[in-house]
Amino acid sequence: RKRRRNIATQSCLNCHTSKHECDGKQPCQCCVLLGLVGLCIYETDGLALTDDPTIDELTTRERIAELES
């Protein structure tokens, strides 16, 4: 029996589920044409990445500060 390799998809979730060709940009051209710019999300290691990574960084810093106090 062949084993499946864990390979991260290179396309956004919208293109992956609808089987469109994704160009890998943020937002991708397909999502721009369909008007789904805010929903163009890429997934890596099980975590969804949005177009603004500073939001996650700020919430992490706030959480650390809360735990330290």
C-alpha positions in Angstrom: 0.0 0.0 0.0 1.4 3.4 -0.9 1.6 6.1 1.8 0.2 9.5 1.2 2.8 12.3 1.6 1.9 15.3 3.6 2.3 18.1 1.1 1.0 21.6 1.8 -1.3 22.8 -1.0 0.0 25.7 -2.9 -3.5 27.1 -3.7 -5.9 29.1 -1.6 -8.8 27.3 0.0 -11.3 28.7 -2.5 -9.3 27.5 -5.5 -8.6 24.2 -3.9 -12.2 23.4 -3.2 -13.5 24.7 -6.5 -10.5 23.2 -8.4 -9.5 26.4 -10.1 -5.9 27.2 -11.0 -4.4 29.5 -8.3 -1.5 31.7 -9.0 -0.3 31.8 -5.4 -0.5 35.5 -4.9 -2.3 37.2 -2.0 -5.2 37.6 -3.1 -5.0 35.3 -6.1 -6.3 36.4 -9.5 -9.2 33.9 -9.4 -10.5 35.3 -6.1 -10.1 38.8 -7.5 -12.2 37.9 -10.6 -14.9 36.2 -8.4 -15.0 39.1 -5.9 -13.7 36.9 -3.0 -10.7 39.0 -2.1 -11.5 38.9 1.6 -11.9 35.1 1.5 -8.6 34.3 -0.2 -6.9 32.3 2.6 -3.9 30.0 2.3 -3.3 27.1 4.7 0.1 25.9 5.9 0.7 23.3 8.6 -3.0 23.2 9.5 -3.1 27.0 10.3 -4.9 29.3 8.1 -3.0 32.4 7.1 -4.8 35.6 6.2 -3.5 38.5 4.2 -2.5 40.4 7.4 -0.1 38.4 9.6 0.3 41.3 12.0 -3.1 40.6 13.5 -1.9 37.2 14.8 1.3 38.7 16.0 -0.5 41.4 18.0 -2.9 38.9 19.6 0.0 36.7 20.5 1.9 39.6 22.1 -1.3 40.6 24.1 -1.7 37.0 25.2 1.9 36.9 26.4 1.6 40.1 28.3 -1.6 38.9 29.9 0.0 35.7 31.0 3.1 37.4 32.4 1.0 39.8 34.5 
